[in-house]
Amino acid sequence: MIRKASLYLLLLGLLQFLFAPTSQAQSPQPTKKPTVQKATPTQFIRLQRDEKKQPVALETAIVRYVPVGGKGDLEVDLVGAVHIGDKDYYKRLNKQFQQYDVVLYELVAQPGTVIPKGGRKKDDPLSLIMQVVKMVLDLELQTERIDYTKKNFVHADLSPEQMAEAIQKRGDDPVTLILGFTADMLRQMNAREQAEKNQPPTKGTPPAANASGSEDLDIFSLILDQDGPKKLKRMLAEQLANIESPTSGLGPTLNNILIADRNEAAMKVFQKELAQGKKKIAIFYGAGHMADFEKRLRLDFGLEKKNVQWLEAWDLED
């Protein structure tokens, strides 16, 4: 049996690579785009800090949208999520999902795929990494804690084959993708470097802290620190909270593949559910997808934000 200490070292090595400082009622239809006013983009993930500016919780948002002017009884909730979190976080989400006519969920798989209770047992490298993260950080996996077998859950995503088809339709091939990834990475690196240069020094900020406010990942100090897992968890929370930052985004190439293409597929399912008369709808996707979803709801369906509810995904004090 692999000891937890060994898993901890493995996770630290992976994170050093990944996070080294250098992503039949009439319903509104999208055929005629309504005139809408510009709106400030909504925040879908955030850090809560104490009086000493230390992170104490990572939170995700549930944002409700209704028709502009309050006409009609349609309510659409964008339920942003992190794919690994506290057990109570997923317990609250399961309870939240009971109130909807339909919950549209993400899963890159064949149409209609349903995740069984407790998640799917897989032995691929990514699944192994997620199990390591789960054990070291004492968190739970979304696919193991969310009940996707509920009758109101509807798969709203692309299959791997459909993702490949969408890439080809844009005229991309392996060469153009590699060139795109490289250009995006260089732009992001330059943007981060410029942000760090322009960042004014803040009293009490550790010298090792970068522009995002998180400290550089130091494997050796974490190994020797009994609070290493807690500090590591806070560092990861900082990274996740910055996912909406212009200098921490995916870049156009990955954004098209991982966000835009899949969101477009989800909105097609959304439109079908509207046509069937569904009035209370949740779109349950990763928080990184939500800014694009919000824009589509505003511009294509004439919806506006009504309110925001925050859920604690990670307790960073334990």
N, C-alpha and C positions, 0 to 999 in steps of 0.2 A: 504493500500500500504506500502510495506517495505521501510523504509527510507534508503538512501545511507549510512548513518553512521552505521546502523545496519549491512548492507552488508559488510562494511569495517571491522567491528569487526569479523564477521563470516569468512571472508577471512583471516584475521590475525591468527585466531585460526587454520584454516586449514594449513596455511603455517608454523606455529610453529611446527606442526606435520610432515609435509612433508620435511621441510628444516632444521630441528634441526641439529646442528653440531654433528656428531658422527664419475643415466641411459640415274618386274621379272628380274632385273639385278642381277648378282651374288652378294651376300652379304656374309660377313665373317660369318663362322659357328664355333661353339665351339667344333666340333668333334676332330679337331687336334689343340692342344694348341700351339701357336707360342712361340718362344723363345723371352722373353722380359727381359730387364734389370730392376734391382731393382730401385724403385722410392721413393722419400720422400713422405710420406702421405700428402695429401692436407688438408688444413684447410677449413672447410665449414661454420663455425660460429665464429664470433669474436666480441670483444668490441673495440670501438674507444674511446680513452681517450684524455682529454685536457692536457695543460701544467702542471696542478696540479695533474695529474694522476687520475682525476675523470672521470667516464664513461659518455660519451655524446651520444653514439649511439650503438645499437646492430645491427649487420649486418649479412646477410647470403649470400652465394656464389652461383653463377651459373658458373659451370666449364664445359668447352667444351673439348671433346675428339674426336680424329680423328685417322684413321689407321696409324700405325707406318710407317714412311718414306713418309707420305703424299700421299699414293696411294689411289685412289678412292675418291668419293665425299660424303662419309658418315660423318655426324656430330651428335654426341650424347652429349646432355647437361644434366648434373646432376644439378637439380634445388633444392637445399636445402631450407627447409622452417621451420619456427616456426608456430605453429598452432593458435597463437593469435598474432596480430600485428597491426600496424597503417593502417588506411584506404588507404593511398597513397601507402603503400607497396603492398597491394593486387591489387590495381589499376595498378601498374607497372607490376606485374606478369601477370595479365589478358592480358595486351598489349603484353608482351613478348611471351605468349603462342600462339598468332596469327601466328607466323612465322614458327611453326612446322607442319610437316606432321601428327605427332601423339604425344600426351602427355599422358604418362602412369602415372596414379595416384593411391595413396594408399587409401584404405578404407576397413576395416575389415567388409565385408558384402558379401552377395550372389553374385556370378559372374554376371557381367553386371549391377550391381546397379549404378544408377545415382543419384547424389544429386541434388534436385531441386534448382532453383534460390532462394536465400535467406536462404538456409539451411533447414534442416528437423526439425520440431517442436517436441521436445521430453521432457518428464517430469521426466526422470531418474535422480538419484543423481549426476552423473558426468556432465550431461548437466546443472544442476542447479549451480554446482560449476563453470563451465566455464562462465555462465552468470554473476555470482558474480565477477569473475576476470575481465571480460569485462567491467562491470560498474565501478568498483573501480579504475582500472588502465586506464580507458578511451582508451581501445583498441578494436579491432574488431576480430571476429572469422573467421578463414580461410574458414570454410564450409558455412558461410553466405556471404562472399565477393568474393570468386572465382567462376567463372561461369563454372560449371561442365557439363552444357548442350551443350557445343560446340561440333560440329561433330568430331573434332580431339581428343577429350578426350576419353581415353580407360581405363577401370577399370583393374588394374594389382595388385591384392592382394588376400589374402586368405579369405574364409568365416570362421566364428567361428568353424563350424564343421570340416573344413579342417585344422585349427590350432590344434584342438584336435587330429585329425588323425595323424598329423605330430609328435605330442608329443608321441603318442602311438607307432609309428614306431621306435622311438629311445629307446623304452623299458621303458619309464617313466610312473609313476603313481603318485597319490597325495602324497604318502609318499616320494618317491625319489625327487619330485619337492620341497617339503618343506625342506628336508635335503639339497638340492642344493641351495635353496634361503638362508638358514641359513648360510651355508658355505661361499657363496658369500658375504653376508653382513659382516661376521666376517673378511674376507680378506680385504674388502674395508675399514672397520673401522681401521684395523691395518695399512693399507697403508696410510690412512689419518693422523693417529697419528704419523706415522714415518715421513711423509712429513712435518708435523708441527714442529716436533723436529729438522729436518734438515734445516728448513727454516731460513736463516740468517735474523736478525732484519734489517729493512729498515728504514732509517731516515724519520720521518714524518708519519710513518704508525701507525694508531690508535691501542692501546693495544688490543681492542676487535676483531681486524681483524684476520681471520683465514688464513690457508695456501693458499687458493685460492685468497685471496685479498679482500674478501667480509666480511662485519661485521656480527656477530651473530645477529639473529633475536630477537629483544627486543620488545615484544608486547606493553608493557606499555609506553615506551618512544615514540613509533610511534603513539599511540593513542593521546598523548598530543601534538604531534608535528604537526604544520599546514602543514609542508612539508612531512608528513608521507607517503602519497601515492607515492610521487616522490622517496623517499628513498627506499620504498618497491619495486618499479619498478626497481630501480638500483640493489637491492639485487637479485631479480629474474633474471635480465639480467646477473649478475655474475654467477649464477647457470647454466643458459642455455649456456653461453659461455664456461663453463668448462665441457660440456657434453662429449667432446672428450678427456678429461684428463684421464690418466690411473687410477687415484685415484677416479674418479667420474663416471666411466662407469657403465654399467648395471650388469656386472658379467656374467659368461658363461651361467648360467641357463636362465636368462631373455634374454640374447643376442640371444640364439638359438630360443626362442619362438617369441620375438618381432622383431628381426632383420633378422637373417639368414634364417629362414623358409619363411618369407614373401618376402625377397629379392630374394630368389630362385624362388618363384612363379612369381615375377615381371619379372625376367630374362627369364622365359619361354614365357611370353607374348611378351617381347622384341624380342626374337628370331623369333616368329611368324610374327611380324611386319617387321623384316628384310627380311624374306622369301617372304613377299608380295611386297618388293621393296621400302619400306620406307627409305628415306635417311636423313631426318632431324627429329631427335627424342629427346624428352625431357622425363626424368624420374623425376617426381615431388613427392618427399617424404620428410619426416622430416629430418633435418640436421643430426640427429644421425644415419641414415641409410647409409649415403653417403660414408663413408670410406670403408664399405663392398662392395657397388656398384662399387666404383672405382677399388678395387682389382679384382672384377669379370670382369670388362671391359678390364683391362690390361691383366690378365692371360688367360681368356677364349676367348676373342675376338680380342686381339692384338691391342688395342687402346692405345693411349698416350695422355696426357694432352696437350692442345694447349694454352688455356688462361683462365683467371678467371675474372668474373665480380661481383662486390659487390653491394648489395641492402640494404638500411637502413630499418630494420624491426621495430625498436623502436627508437623514438626520446627520449632521456633521459635527455634533458635539460629543457623541459617544466614542 
